[in-house]
Structure formats: C-alpha cells, structure tokens
C-alpha cells in the first residue's frame, strides 16, 4: 500500500514518518524542493507516479502573523493547493485526509466546538484554512478533514520549545491567560491520522467528513507554560515563575481565538480514537527534549 504524505518535514509530517504503520505500507514524503503542492501540473505528475491508496495533506502555511501581510502565499498553500489536490485525488479515486485548524472558528463560543459548528475565521491564516476545507469538501467526497490545535512536539519551532528556551534565558515570564484551548501532541495526532488514513484506504464505507483531534483537557497558554516549565524543573531545569497577562498586553498582527476548545466526540464515535490528556502527552515530549524524571519523582 503506497501512501503519499505532503508536509513530511513539519511537526506532524515528521511524526507520521516515524509512526508505526501496518505491515506493507510504503510512505512517500516528497520535500518542498521536489514538489510544489500549489503547482497543479507538478501535483498531477506526482500523483500519477504510482497508485496511491490514500493521500495525507499535512502541508500548510502556518506563520499566523506573517500571513496578515503574506496573504497570497498563505492562500496559495492553504486554499489553492488543497483545491488542486482534492480535484486530482477525486479524478484518481483516491481518498484524501486534510489537516486543518481551530483558527477557522472565531473563538467566541463558551464550550467545545463541534465539527459542524459554524466557522468564522478572524485572520488570514484561519480564512485560508477554511477555504482549503471547503475546497476539499466540494471536490472530493471521499475525504476526512481533521482539525487540530496547539500542536507541539520535539520537532521544529513550537510553544514547548519556545518556553524551554525562554525559561533558560529569563528569570520571569509573562504569558497570555485569556485564551484557552487543547494542547496537542504531534505524535498523538499522527497516530490518529494513521488510523484514519488506513481505514479510508481499506474500506470504501469508512466514515468521511470533518473531525477534531486534540489531546483531552483544556488550559490557557499561561497554564500550559507553567506546566511546561514545572515539568522541565522536575527534570533538572530552572524553576521559572510565569505571570498571567491579558491578550491586550501582548498584541499580535493576527487575532487569536479566545476559545479554541474542540470536541473529539465524533472522532471517538467514528474511529474509536480517544485522545489521552495533554499533560500526559507533554511528559513524553519533555522526556525527549529535556530528559526523563527520576523514577522516584514520577
């Protein structure tokens, strides 16, 4: 079984390449230099190179603040590329798995967002990702869109690595405490994608549509930062205090959702995937980045 992974160098793509796949699966993950996913001709040529059982698109323009000025590039990668990909995979009768984001919501809700909740993006990044979702839905009915949020891992740049760096450089940190969401391990997200992709490849009657995948539990960025630095301290790092600040004290070009909590109920119902608590997933990441906690301290 041949599976094409787009965005294989990112956090999720790296974990997908390292994940345990069923026997007989052959992964193909061309890098950005060898395949421009927003080049319709190049994409068609890549998909025609072999008979793929399923395609996973984890590629995206994710520089949320830069997208406010690099509008064309954000839309090219997040909307146009999925449109080309969905059309080409449908033409070849190949199921498509598209990774999306909590930024499609405006963040004004008071509880967890269900997959069918109305979208109302407040940033260029969110709007471009929402457009990519619509392109996939309209062009290839045999799809699964998997929204996620607050993705972290030992790879690339992310919030965990930033907090560890700042905690080693500063004596005190201030982190936003009025935005809440569900931290998500890229490894756990990749594990869910393996289940979904192989199910879609093997079963024409597999569930399709939009689902959410985040680790269980809700916190704020400040709460997440405190957990990261406390975990690092248990592993021999510095104990650095973290002050709660409002969003207004840390202005950014792109507007962030104040509530990014996503419901995973339909994911569990459709695929039997029940994500573990984010704090447990964080421990695994810190074990890889900092080192394990002494057994008597766990």
Rosetta blueprint (number, residue, H / E / L):
1 X L
2 X E
3 X E
4 X E
5 X E
6 X E
7 X L
8 X L
9 X L
10 X L
11 X H
12 X H
13 X H
14 X H
15 X H
16 X H
17 X H
18 X H
19 X L
20 X L
21 X L
22 X L
23 X L
24 X L
25 X L
26 X E
27 X E
28 X E
29 X L
30 X L
31 X L
32 X L
33 X L
34 X L
35 X L
36 X L
37 X L
38 X L
39 X L
40 X H
41 X H
42 X H
43 X H
44 X H
45 X H
46 X H
47 X H
48 X L
49 X L
50 X L
51 X L
52 X E
53 X E
54 X E
55 X E
56 X E
57 X E
58 X L
59 X L
60 X L
61 X L
62 X L
63 X L
64 X L
65 X L
66 X H
67 X H
68 X H
69 X L
70 X L
71 X H
72 X H
73 X H
74 X H
75 X H
76 X H
77 X H
78 X H
79 X H
80 X H
81 X H
82 X H
83 X H
84 X H
85 X H
86 X H
87 X H
88 X H
89 X H
90 X H
91 X H
92 X L
93 X L
94 X L
95 X E
96 X E
97 X E
98 X E
99 X E
100 X E
101 X E
102 X H
103 X H
104 X H
105 X L
106 X L
107 X L
108 X L
109 X L
110 X L
111 X L
112 X L
113 X E
114 X L
115 X L
116 X L
117 X L
118 X L
119 X L
120 X L
121 X L
122 X L
123 X L
124 X H
125 X H
126 X H
127 X H
128 X H
129 X H
130 X H
131 X H
132 X H
133 X H
134 X H
135 X H
136 X H
137 X H
138 X H
139 X H
140 X L
141 X L
142 X L
143 X E
144 X E
145 X E
146 X E
147 X E
148 X E
149 X L
150 X L
151 X E
152 X E
153 X L
154 X L
155 X L
156 X L
157 X L
158 X L
159 X H
160 X H
161 X H
162 X H
163 X H
164 X H
165 X H
166 X H
167 X H
168 X H
169 X H
170 X L
171 X L
172 X E
173 X E
174 X E
175 X E
176 X E
177 X L
178 X L
179 X L
180 X E
181 X E
182 X L
183 X L
184 X E
185 X E
186 X H
187 X H
188 X H
189 X H
190 X H
191 X H
192 X H
193 X H
194 X H
195 X H
196 X H
197 X H
198 X H
199 X H
200 X H
201 X H
202 X H
203 X L
204 X L
205 X L
206 X L
207 X L
208 X L
209 X E
210 X E
211 X E
212 X E
213 X L
214 X L
215 X L
216 X E
217 X L
218 X L
219 X E
220 X E
221 X H
222 X H
223 X H
224 X H
225 X H
226 X H
227 X H
228 X H
229 X H
230 X H
231 X H
232 X H
233 X H
234 X H
235 X L
236 X L
237 X L
238 X L
239 X L
240 X L
241 X E
242 X E
243 X E
244 X E
245 X E
246 X L
247 X H
248 X H
249 X H
250 X L
251 X L
252 X L
253 X L
254 X L
255 X L
256 X L
257 X L
258 X L
259 X E
260 X L
261 X L
262 X E
263 X L
264 X L
265 X H
266 X H
267 X H
268 X H
269 X H
270 X H
271 X H
272 X L
273 X L
274 X L
275 X L
276 X L
277 X E
278 X H
279 X H
280 X H
281 X H
282 X H
283 X H
284 X H
285 X H
286 X H
287 X H
288 X H
289 X H
290 X L
291 X L
292 X L
293 X L
294 X L
295 X H
296 X H
297 X H
298 X L
